[in-house]
Amino acid sequence: MSLVKIVIVGGVAGGASVAARARRLDETAEIIVFERGGYVSFANCGLPYHIGGVISDRSRLLLQTPESLRESLNIDVRVASEVVALDATARTVTVRELDSGREYTETYDALALCQGADPLQLPLPGADLPGIHVLRNIHDMDEIKASLEAALDAADSLGRPTRAVVIGAGYIGVEMAENLRHRGAEVAVVELADQILPPLDKDVSLPVEQHIRGRGVDLHLGTAAAAFASTPAGGLRVELNNGTTLDADLVVLSAGVRPNVSLARDAGLEIGPRGGIVVDTHMRTSDAAIWAAGDAVETPHTVLPGSWLTPLAGPANREARVAAENICGRDTEYLSTQGTSIVKAFEMVAGGTGATERQLTQFGVDYRAVHLHPSGHAGYYPGTAAMHMKVLFAPVTGIILGAQIAGFDGVDKRLDVLATCIRLGASVHDLESLELAYAPPFGSAKDPVNMAGFVATNVLKGDLVLWYAQDFPQALEGARIVDVRTPEEYAIWHIPGAENVPLDTLRTQCTTWDTSRPVRLYCAVGFRSYLAYRILVQRGFEDVATLSGGSTTFRFWHDLEPVGFESKPAEIHYAEAIDLVTAARGTGEVVELDCTGLACPGPIMKLAQKMDELAPGDDIVVHVSDPGFAHDAPAWAGSKGHELLAIEPEGPGYVATIRKGGAQTGTFRAAAKLDQVSFVVFSGDMDKVLAAFIIANGALAMGQKVSMFFTFWGLNALRRDDPPKRERKTLDRMFGIMMPSRPEKLPLSQMNMLGMGPAMIKHVMRQHSVQTVPELMQAAQDSGARLIGCTMTMDLLGIAESDLIDGVELGGVATFLGEAEKSGTTLFI
Ligand SMILES: Cc1cc2nc3c(=O)[nH]c(=O)nc-3n(C[C@H](O)[C@H](O)[C@H](O)COP(=O)(O)OP(=O)(O)OC[C@H]3O[C@@H](n4cnc5c(N)ncnc54)[C@H](O)[C@@H]3O)c2cc1C
């Protein structure tokens, strides 16, 4: 074996790996590592956790020292030594000793550039003020920790909280936010994107966003820092470009990294389109004697076209190993990077692998997406919660293109299984047949990964057509939106405009529906709506789709207001619910109820059951892992006359204390501030219908909700001018001819005079600029009024759904009574 001299620039993840692997392969080589910092082979990934006090022993982050590397591997490590120039022709590097300023040159036979990336420094006014930090190495960590501890002491003596601002909500920003909170600081995070964790798709980042807001992090999304200034009191002020100002004792910039390529560029090495060093599959640069690895190189993406920068520790280490093998004469290849990554955000975990939906769209790659919410392990075994899982795959072959998960327990396991599948080119069919480790504390007999396979292959086989939360409301125009959950779930929350047809009743209710009208189904997570889908398509419905991920995914997109828990949360967010209660003062028992592992509506149903067993004044302390509970609990408690005393984060979810109300539901409702007006429009007289719509529009203008139930002759107001042709029974045809066929043809209740009355009144209305019935109807619909056609009358009078104007929901007396129950005013016209 020839004696070679291997010189490595950079001595942390990539550099230390090249050195160690090269030594194992070549005992005779001279190996020199130059590191400009004071430490080598330290755990960058652990830095935030030492600041947060989670890793209390600083020395645990120092995996190796120059001495240990010399002793164990005979490697010459020179710290505080910066390589300032590279002469690729002469095969020399120029090194500056940072302590003495001395410069010298060193020759090499093989050179490995492992210089990593530098944190982006924002070119903003005041960005160099003391107290503004970046986090890349041990030195940065020590500075941030010292700055934080000084701020904690100072704030403590002033009797106020310490305030920290983190710029950037990527993985490091989120880790810093958690660790600063852990030390007791108030934390604001500023992020230019409209979501946290930009490497993930928004639908997967949203549950994490909700979770970290719930842990007291003040998020400013879709905005950026514009300037920094110092305050007279010695603090910092961060100005955002949306006009907000944030006071801070310290600021951490984690706005991304830039590959460190200046040596390579100056030496004439090829630089790629993304600004990284170009390497081949042997990690060799455009110069035959120079290799490179880590954050500074571009490598092919496993799924997407082109080469990419992927600043992650795993790829850095594996690339370095390949570089060392090739330096030592082996023929080893590094084929691609898929960007598998994971982050802890308080109790939550999120990560992804392969391409995101955003990237697939950007590159014009055709894909399908499925969303699931399985629990991390069997629901009946304590300590689990729903995970939010998204799998992207190719439409024909089913090859997996990407996967992302946010959740609590078992996220890492599923992510790694999916990452392995992507690496091996597996398809969603393979997911169906994977045999994974299972016992109740670890998973389910049908693992979430298997479940993803089942749903995705259903899509591929055409057994299931999906619609997506992002499609709402545009793509649902004209469709019948059907919520197949229970009435209890529907009452707590539903998609605006959706009608409730519980799955059990679907077969009977759908018989009157127009099979040509598109139906968009949903339930809580997608299973019941899948069953509903199967029922409808087999009954001839032409255009049916079910909501991917169900209302759980939908609510993250459209509905869930962040729940903060800074100061008395229940009073801030649930004031209205608490206003409504007339509960007895706590005289009774306190009962603990464990609803962890149950998905919506499980917790509410179990809570309702338990409440029935208690006496007024008794309290239930309920533990829930379902994130939607923070929103559902106040609504449910308010509607039942119970008192939500407190709700706080606990583990993956919440712990809430609810006191059973003493008043009868009816009494309670009478006292409640109900903001809905309901109408029974019984009359088919134009003047009465006109009056109904004038009042309805008035109520809408005053911010009230409006629900109008059209029954008997009133139903004629909803008939359309040009109904599609259809088979009718003779009696139906006769009714159809005898009754007014549209609102313009409605008669007057008085002075109809064989139709002259309505013509006269319309003339007078025009003169006084009074809107017509159709115009008022349209205005009411545009403002969100629910127009409900009575199904019983329709049957009776032979009116089909296709005879009615667009946007009319169908319902029976139970629908009306449900609406009336929610109303402060109910009018019979
Ligand atoms: C706070 C933090 C948390 C992270 N967490 C994770 C995580 O959880 N998971 C994950 O996968 N990745 C994580 N990363 C990213 C991961 O640390 C990097 O991807 C990895 O360290 C890259 O390895 P590298 O060798 O390319 O660069 P580095 O490990 O940064 O090493 C480059 C070294 O080169 C030195 N250098 C540069 N120029 C010269 C020169 N001219 N002369 C001499 N020396 C030079 C630098 O001083 C530096 O020490 C984290 C990074 C940070 C900062």
The ligand as an SDF file (V2000), in Angstrom:
LIG
                    3D

 53 58  0  0  0  0  0  0  0  0999 V2000
  -28.2290   23.4080   15.9550 C   0  0  0  0  0  0  0  0  0  0  0  0
  -28.2120   22.3700   14.9110 C   0  0  0  0  0  0  0  0  0  0  0  0
  -29.0400   21.2730   15.0200 C   0  0  0  0  0  0  0  0  0  0  0  0
  -29.0390   20.3110   14.0350 C   0  0  0  0  0  0  0  0  0  0  0  0
  -29.8570   19.2370   14.1760 N   0  0  0  0  0  0  0  0  0  0  0  0
  -29.8640   18.2710   13.2330 C   0  0  0  0  0  0  0  0  0  0  0  0
  -30.6560   17.1410   13.3800 C   0  0  0  0  0  0  0  0  0  0  0  0
  -31.3600   16.9890   14.3880 O   0  0  0  0  0  0  0  0  0  0  0  0
  -30.6390   16.2190   12.4000 N   0  0  0  0  0  0  0  0  0  0  0  0
  -29.8710   16.3540   11.2910 C   0  0  0  0  0  0  0  0  0  0  0  0
  -29.8700   15.4770   10.4270 O   0  0  0  0  0  0  0  0  0  0  0  0
  -29.0880   17.4290   11.1290 N   0  0  0  0  0  0  0  0  0  0  0  0
  -29.0590   18.3860   12.0720 C   0  0  0  0  0  0  0  0  0  0  0  0
  -28.2540   19.4580   11.9210 N   0  0  0  0  0  0  0  0  0  0  0  0
  -27.4490   19.5900   10.6960 C   0  0  0  0  0  0  0  0  0  0  0  0
  -26.1550   18.8200   10.8110 C   0  0  0  0  0  0  0  0  0  0  0  0
  -25.5020   19.1890   11.9600 O   0  0  0  0  0  0  0  0  0  0  0  0
  -25.3260   19.1210    9.6000 C   0  0  0  0  0  0  0  0  0  0  0  0
  -26.0140   18.7100    8.4570 O   0  0  0  0  0  0  0  0  0  0  0  0
  -23.9910   18.4200    9.6270 C   0  0  0  0  0  0  0  0  0  0  0  0
  -23.2770   18.8050   10.7440 O   0  0  0  0  0  0  0  0  0  0  0  0
  -23.2090   18.7710    8.3650 C   0  0  0  0  0  0  0  0  0  0  0  0
  -21.9380   18.2420    8.4350 O   0  0  0  0  0  0  0  0  0  0  0  0
  -20.7040   18.9700    7.7140 P   0  0  0  0  0  0  0  0  0  0  0  0
  -19.4990   18.1920    8.0060 O   0  0  0  0  0  0  0  0  0  0  0  0
  -21.0510   19.2340    6.3040 O   0  0  0  0  0  0  0  0  0  0  0  0
  -20.6320   20.3820    8.3960 O   0  0  0  0  0  0  0  0  0  0  0  0
  -20.2750   20.7070    9.9370 P   0  0  0  0  0  0  0  0  0  0  0  0
  -20.6510   19.5900   10.8140 O   0  0  0  0  0  0  0  0  0  0  0  0
  -20.8710   22.0360   10.2150 O   0  0  0  0  0  0  0  0  0  0  0  0
  -18.7430   20.8390    9.9000 O   0  0  0  0  0  0  0  0  0  0  0  0
  -18.0840   21.7970    9.0720 C   0  0  0  0  0  0  0  0  0  0  0  0
  -16.8620   22.2920    9.8160 C   0  0  0  0  0  0  0  0  0  0  0  0
  -15.9790   22.8530    8.8740 O   0  0  0  0  0  0  0  0  0  0  0  0
  -15.2890   23.9050    9.4940 C   0  0  0  0  0  0  0  0  0  0  0  0
  -14.7090   24.7700    8.4650 N   0  0  0  0  0  0  0  0  0  0  0  0
  -15.3630   25.4690    7.5250 C   0  0  0  0  0  0  0  0  0  0  0  0
  -14.5040   26.1240    6.7300 N   0  0  0  0  0  0  0  0  0  0  0  0
  -13.2640   25.8230    7.1820 C   0  0  0  0  0  0  0  0  0  0  0  0
  -11.9440   26.2000    6.7790 C   0  0  0  0  0  0  0  0  0  0  0  0
  -11.7580   27.0240    5.7300 N   0  0  0  0  0  0  0  0  0  0  0  0
  -10.9210   25.7410    7.4880 N   0  0  0  0  0  0  0  0  0  0  0  0
  -11.0860   24.9120    8.5210 C   0  0  0  0  0  0  0  0  0  0  0  0
  -12.3000   24.5270    8.9570 N   0  0  0  0  0  0  0  0  0  0  0  0
  -13.3710   24.9680    8.2790 C   0  0  0  0  0  0  0  0  0  0  0  0
  -16.3640   24.5830   10.3060 C   0  0  0  0  0  0  0  0  0  0  0  0
  -15.7940   25.3440   11.3580 O   0  0  0  0  0  0  0  0  0  0  0  0
  -17.1900   23.4080   10.7900 C   0  0  0  0  0  0  0  0  0  0  0  0
  -16.8430   23.0570   12.1080 O   0  0  0  0  0  0  0  0  0  0  0  0
  -28.2020   20.4330   12.9080 C   0  0  0  0  0  0  0  0  0  0  0  0
  -27.3610   21.5440   12.7820 C   0  0  0  0  0  0  0  0  0  0  0  0
  -27.3540   22.4840   13.7850 C   0  0  0  0  0  0  0  0  0  0  0  0
  -26.4530   23.6610   13.6630 C   0  0  0  0  0  0  0  0  0  0  0  0
  1  2  1  0
  2  3  1  0
  2 52  2  0
  3  4  2  0
  4  5  1  0
  4 50  1  0
  5  6  2  0
  6  7  1  0
  6 13  1  0
  7  8  2  0
  7  9  1  0
  9 10  1  0
 10 11  2  0
 10 12  1  0
 12 13  2  0
 13 14  1  0
 14 15  1  0
 14 50  1  0
 15 16  1  0
 16 17  1  0
 16 18  1  0
 18 19  1  0
 18 20  1  0
 20 21  1  0
 20 22  1  0
 22 23  1  0
 23 24  1  0
 24 25  2  0
 24 26  1  0
 24 27  1  0
 27 28  1  0
 28 29  2  0
 28 30  1  0
 28 31  1  0
 31 32  1  0
 32 33  1  0
 33 34  1  0
 33 48  1  0
 34 35  1  0
 35 36  1  0
 35 46  1  0
 36 37  1  0
 36 45  1  0
 37 38  2  0
 38 39  1  0
 39 40  1  0
 39 45  2  0
 40 41  1  0
 40 42  2  0
 42 43  1  0
 43 44  2  0
 44 45  1  0
 46 47  1  0
 46 48  1  0
 48 49  1  0
 50 51  2  0
 51 52  1  0
 52 53  1  0
M  END
$$$$
